Amino acid sequence: MKIINSISKIILIGILFFSTLTGFSQEEKNSELYKTIMSKDSLLFNVGFNTCDISQFENLLSADFEFYHDKDSISDKALFLHNLKKGLCGSIESYKARRYLVPNSTEVYPLYKKGVLYGAMQMGIHQFYEKSVSKNESLANAKENFGSTARFTHVWLLNNGIWKLRRSFSYDHQNANTAGTKSDIFDNDQEIKKWLAQNNVPALGIGVITNGKLQEVKVFGELKKGVTAPYNTIWNVASLTKPITAMVTLKLVSQGKWNLDEPLDKYWIDPDIKNDPNYKLLTTRIILSHQTGFPNWRHMNESGKLDFKFKPGTKYQYSGEGFEYLRKALEKKFNKKLDQLADELIFKPLKMNDSQLVWNDKIDLTRFAIGYDNKGNAYEPTKIKTANAADDLMTTLSDYGTFLCSVMNGEGLSQKVFEEMNAHQIQTKKDKYFGLGFEIYDFGNGEYALSHGGADKGVQTLAFILPKTKEGVLIFTNVDDGYKVYEKIITHYLGENGKKLIAIETK
């Protein structure tokens, strides 16, 4: 077993080293190569192994195929097929095994020679379940029982446009259902460093909420070359600003100082739309649920001016302009700037001492995560002097995690307002809605998640909280395409609920 593990590790290290030298890294899941390898995997196991269709193995294995197993030594193609026919598929009437690929465990790396693709390395974790059938029981009615978990590494070669499996390594077999426990890269600094490098993510922050409290903060990577990102790194979180503005407003509503359904023209009318009677329909409820009819930003219009794309309250369209409209109305009503209101209602009560909506001398630049593009070029920090209701909050994982816990627990909100915040104000896609300030993922049976994300130059952030189970996760990255690491983190920390989130998002 140790010998086989050593062989596979040596090959793996070599391939990853080769990929580092040549600039080729792990394939994204939407790439053609990834899809091709996954289709071959499906033919090999879902069709071949799981139904004992030996022809699939005969077609997909190369003539010089070699199989390395940590418990059954080495087999060539002939011996492997013989064992398959006589063993697993020899008594199918009384015994059946099925292989399941552990979700999100597969990694695919391209293999190149002089710039030409000649193969791919596939690594992952799979589980095997068995059906033991009693004398008077049918195979269809037999219960599947867990058999084992194992890691695998496959070397696929491309020859004249045809993919063949050249080598297969099967190792680290476990009799307990431990899939993923040894691959928890989030507890392994070297593994996470390698993973971030593969995905070109300079710095990553993760906050974990359990039992309604922020229980864990992890920060990985570097702020810049040679400077480790500290646990209290300050991040620009882009549109995760919007939930702050929403909660400021909802707390004022709970205090009886603001009304969700009062027309906002009493306090503010944007000059660009003063001649359009639709402005009379704008309310806080419509803004917080993104039904204003505004574009995301007015500069996206050829005219550069604000306008209505549809009648307010009739459709969903995400809009930062809507939140800025609300900010101006709030500031007129209370004669205070948004950053003052946020300080009074959120930052100071929750002791969010590292959070602010404007750029000033309070920011500790030695802890600030500068944003990068996906080629490693740094952006100039956005140094706003006037609070934006929709963008550019600067905060830490600890501060924002504390804020999310307060949202989850309804702190500072009346019961009625809390219910309005969680209500389906408008549907955006199947099983997905906007409430007041948060997206809502409906799992069914009363279970749901509140969410918001942020995206800007050099910023990708995401947060999920589950009010019923009192759990949540927040993810901060400082690169244009930091979203590439989301799925692995969400499914790791939120388990089955994380898978449900991914399923809804990808429908």
Backbone hydrogen bonds, N-H to C=O, Kabsch-Sander energy under -0.5 kcal/mol:
donor,donor_aa,acceptor,acceptor_aa,energy
5,N,1,M,-2.5
6,S,2,K,-2.2
7,I,3,I,-2.4
8,S,4,I,-2.4
9,K,5,N,-2.3
10,I,6,S,-2.5
11,I,7,I,-2.3
12,L,8,S,-2.6
13,I,9,K,-2.9
14,G,10,I,-2.2
15,I,11,I,-2.5
16,L,12,L,-2.7
17,F,13,I,-2.5
18,F,14,G,-2.5
19,S,15,I,-2.6
20,T,16,L,-2.1
21,L,17,F,-2.3
22,T,18,F,-2.1
23,G,19,S,-1.3
24,F,19,S,-1.2
27,E,108,V,-3.3
31,S,28,E,-1.9
35,K,31,S,-2.1
36,T,32,E,-2.4
37,I,33,L,-2.6
38,M,34,Y,-2.4
39,S,35,K,-1.9
40,K,36,T,-2.0
41,D,37,I,-2.4
42,S,38,M,-2.1
43,L,39,S,-2.0
44,L,40,K,-2.5
45,F,41,D,-2.4
46,N,41,D,-0.5
46,N,42,S,-0.7
47,V,42,S,-1.8
48,G,43,L,-1.9
49,F,44,L,-1.7
50,N,45,F,-3.4
52,C,48,G,-0.8
52,C,49,F,-0.7
53,D,47,V,-0.6
53,D,48,G,-2.0
54,I,52,C,-1.3
56,Q,53,D,-1.5
57,F,53,D,-0.6
58,E,54,I,-2.2
59,N,55,S,-2.1
60,L,56,Q,-2.1
61,L,57,F,-2.4
62,S,165,L,-2.1
65,F,62,S,-1.7
66,E,166,R,-1.8
67,F,75,S,-3.0
68,Y,168,S,-3.3
69,H,67,F,-0.5
69,H,73,S,-2.5
70,D,170,S,-1.9
73,S,69,H,-0.9
75,S,67,F,-2.4
77,K,65,F,-0.7
80,F,76,D,-2.6
81,L,77,K,-2.5
82,H,78,A,-2.1
83,N,79,L,-2.7
84,L,80,F,-2.0
85,K,81,L,-2.5
86,K,82,H,-2.6
87,G,83,N,-2.2
88,L,83,N,-0.5
89,C,84,L,-2.5
90,G,87,G,-1.2
91,S,87,G,-0.6
92,I,89,C,-0.5
94,S,91,S,-1.5
95,Y,91,S,-1.3
96,K,131,K,-1.4
98,R,129,Y,-2.7
100,Y,127,Q,-2.8
102,V,125,I,-2.5
105,S,102,V,-1.9
107,E,123,M,-2.8
109,Y,121,M,-2.6
111,L,119,G,-2.6
113,K,116,V,-2.3
116,V,113,K,-1.7
118,Y,111,L,-2.7
119,G,111,L,-1.3
120,A,156,W,-2.5
121,M,109,Y,-2.9
122,Q,120,A,-0.5
122,Q,154,H,-2.8
123,M,107,E,-2.6
124,G,152,F,-1.9
126,H,150,A,-2.7
127,Q,100,Y,-2.8
128,F,148,S,-2.9
129,Y,98,R,-2.7
130,E,145,N,-3.2
131,K,96,K,-2.9
132,S,130,E,-0.6
132,S,143,K,-0.6
133,V,94,S,-1.5
133,V,131,K,-0.6
134,S,132,S,-0.5
137,E,134,S,-1.5
142,A,138,S,-0.7
142,A,139,L,-0.8
145,N,130,E,-3.2
147,G,128,F,-2.9
148,S,128,F,-1.4
149,T,174,Q,-2.3
150,A,126,H,-2.5
151,R,171,Y,-2.7
152,F,124,G,-2.2
153,T,169,F,-2.0
154,H,122,Q,-3.2
155,V,167,R,-2.6
156,W,120,A,-3.0
156,W,154,H,-0.7
157,L,164,K,-2.9
158,L,118,Y,-2.9
159,N,157,L,-0.6
159,N,162,I,-2.5
162,I,159,N,-1.5
164,K,157,L,-2.4
165,L,60,L,-3.1
166,R,155,V,-2.6
166,R,164,K,-0.7
167,R,155,V,-1.3
168,S,66,E,-2.1
169,F,153,T,-2.7
170,S,68,Y,-2.9
171,Y,151,R,-2.2
174,Q,149,T,-2.8
178,T,176,A,-2.1
181,T,178,T,-2.2
182,K,178,T,-0.6
184,D,181,T,-0.8
185,I,183,S,-2.0
187,D,184,D,-1.8
188,N,185,I,-1.7
192,I,185,I,-0.5
192,I,188,N,-2.7
193,K,189,D,-2.0
194,K,190,Q,-2.1
195,W,191,E,-2.6
196,L,192,I,-2.6
197,A,193,K,-2.0
198,Q,194,K,-2.3
199,N,195,W,-1.5
200,N,197,A,-0.9
201,V,196,L,-2.4
204,L,220,F,-2.2
205,G,476,F,-2.8
206,I,218,K,-3.3
207,G,474,L,-2.4
208,V,216,E,-2.8
209,I,472,G,-2.8
210,T,213,K,-2.3
212,G,470,K,-3.0
213,K,210,T,-1.9
215,Q,208,V,-2.4
215,Q,213,K,-0.8
216,E,208,V,-1.5
218,K,206,I,-3.0
220,F,204,L,-3.2
222,E,202,P,-2.3
223,L,227,V,-2.6
224,K,227,V,-0.9
227,V,224,K,-3.0
228,T,226,G,-0.7
229,A,221,G,-2.3
233,T,230,P,-1.6
234,I,367,R,-2.9
235,W,233,T,-0.6
235,W,395,T,-3.3
237,V,235,W,-0.6
237,V,393,L,-2.5
240,L,237,V,-2.1
241,T,238,A,-1.5
242,K,239,S,-1.5
244,I,240,L,-0.5
244,I,241,T,-0.9
245,T,241,T,-1.8
246,A,242,K,-2.8
247,M,243,P,-2.4
248,V,244,I,-2.4
249,T,245,T,-2.1
250,L,246,A,-2.8
251,K,247,M,-2.1
252,L,248,V,-1.6
253,V,249,T,-2.2
254,S,250,L,-2.3
255,Q,251,K,-1.5
256,G,253,V,-1.7
257,K,252,L,-2.5
258,W,252,L,-0.8
262,E,259,N,-0.7
264,L,282,L,-2.4
266,K,263,P,-0.9
267,Y,264,L,-2.2
268,W,264,L,-2.6
273,I,270,D,-1.7
274,K,271,P,-0.9
276,D,273,I,-1.9
279,Y,276,D,-2.0
280,K,277,P,-1.7
281,L,278,N,-2.0
282,L,279,Y,-1.2
285,R,260,L,-2.4
287,I,283,T,-1.9
288,L,284,T,-2.9
289,S,285,R,-1.3
290,H,287,I,-1.7
291,Q,286,I,-2.9
300,M,297,W,-1.7
301,N,298,R,-2.1
304,G,301,N,-0.8
309,K,293,G,-3.8
313,G,291,Q,-2.8
314,T,311,K,-1.4
317,Q,290,H,-2.7
320,G,296,N,-0.7
321,E,295,P,-0.5
321,E,296,N,-1.9
323,F,319,S,-0.8
324,E,320,G,-2.0
325,Y,321,E,-2.4
326,L,322,G,-2.1
327,R,323,F,-2.4
328,K,324,E,-2.1
329,A,325,Y,-1.7
330,L,326,L,-2.7
331,E,327,R,-2.8
332,K,328,K,-1.8
333,K,329,A,-2.3
334,F,330,L,-2.8
335,N,331,E,-1.3
340,Q,337,K,-0.6
341,L,337,K,-2.1
342,A,338,L,-2.8
343,D,339,D,-1.9
344,E,340,Q,-2.3
345,L,341,L,-2.6
346,I,342,A,-2.3
347,F,342,A,-2.4
348,K,343,D,-2.4
350,L,346,I,-2.2
351,K,348,K,-1.1
352,M,347,F,-3.1
353,N,351,K,-1.8
355,S,352,M,-1.4
356,Q,394,M,-2.1
359,W,384,I,-3.5
360,N,358,V,-0.5
363,I,360,N,-1.5
365,L,363,I,-1.1
367,R,364,D,-2.2
368,F,365,L,-0.7
369,A,234,I,-2.9
370,I,368,F,-1.0
372,Y,478,N,-1.6
373,D,377,N,-2.5
376,G,373,D,-1.9
379,Y,371,G,-2.9
383,K,381,P,-0.8
384,I,382,T,-1.0
389,A,387,A,-0.5
393,L,238,A,-0.8
394,M,356,Q,-2.4
395,T,235,W,-2.4
400,Y,396,T,-2.7
401,G,397,L,-2.7
402,T,398,S,-1.9
403,F,399,D,-2.1
404,L,400,Y,-2.6
405,C,401,G,-2.0
406,S,402,T,-1.8
407,V,403,F,-2.0
408,M,404,L,-2.9
409,N,405,C,-2.0
410,G,407,V,-1.5
411,E,406,S,-2.4
413,L,410,G,-1.8
418,F,414,S,-2.6
419,E,415,Q,-2.1
420,E,416,K,-1.9
421,M,417,V,-2.5
422,N,418,F,-1.5
423,A,419,E,-0.5
423,A,420,E,-0.8
425,Q,423,A,-1.4
425,Q,434,F,-1.4
426,I,434,F,-1.3
428,T,432,K,-2.4
429,K,432,K,-1.6
432,K,429,K,-2.2
433,Y,440,I,-2.5
434,F,426,I,-2.6
435,G,438,F,-3.2
436,L,421,M,-1.5
437,G,288,L,-2.3
437,G,435,G,-0.8
439,E,451,S,-2.9
440,I,433,Y,-3.2
441,Y,449,A,-2.7
442,D,431,D,-2.5
442,D,440,I,-0.6
443,F,441,Y,-0.7
443,F,447,E,-2.2
444,G,447,E,-0.8
447,E,444,G,-2.0
449,A,441,Y,-1.9
450,L,465,I,-3.2
451,S,439,E,-2.2
452,H,463,A,-1.7
454,G,461,T,-2.7
456,D,459,V,-2.0
459,V,456,D,-2.1
460,Q,477,T,-1.5
461,T,454,G,-2.7
462,L,475,I,-2.3
463,A,452,H,-2.2
464,F,473,V,-2.6
465,I,450,L,-2.5
466,L,471,E,-3.2
470,K,466,L,-1.9
471,E,466,L,-1.1
472,G,209,I,-2.0
473,V,464,F,-2.1
474,L,207,G,-2.1
475,I,462,L,-3.2
476,F,205,G,-2.6
477,T,460,Q,-1.5
478,N,203,A,-1.0
480,D,372,Y,-1.6
482,G,479,V,-1.7
484,K,481,D,-1.8
485,V,482,G,-1.8
486,Y,483,Y,-1.5
487,E,483,Y,-0.5
489,I,485,V,-1.4
490,I,486,Y,-3.0
491,T,487,E,-2.5
492,H,488,K,-1.5
493,Y,489,I,-2.5
494,L,490,I,-2.4
495,G,491,T,-1.0
497,N,494,L,-1.3
498,G,494,L,-1.0
499,K,495,G,-1.9
500,K,496,E,-2.0
501,L,497,N,-2.1
502,I,498,G,-2.2
503,A,499,K,-2.5
504,I,500,K,-2.4
505,E,501,L,-2.4
506,T,502,I,-2.0
507,K,504,I,-1.0
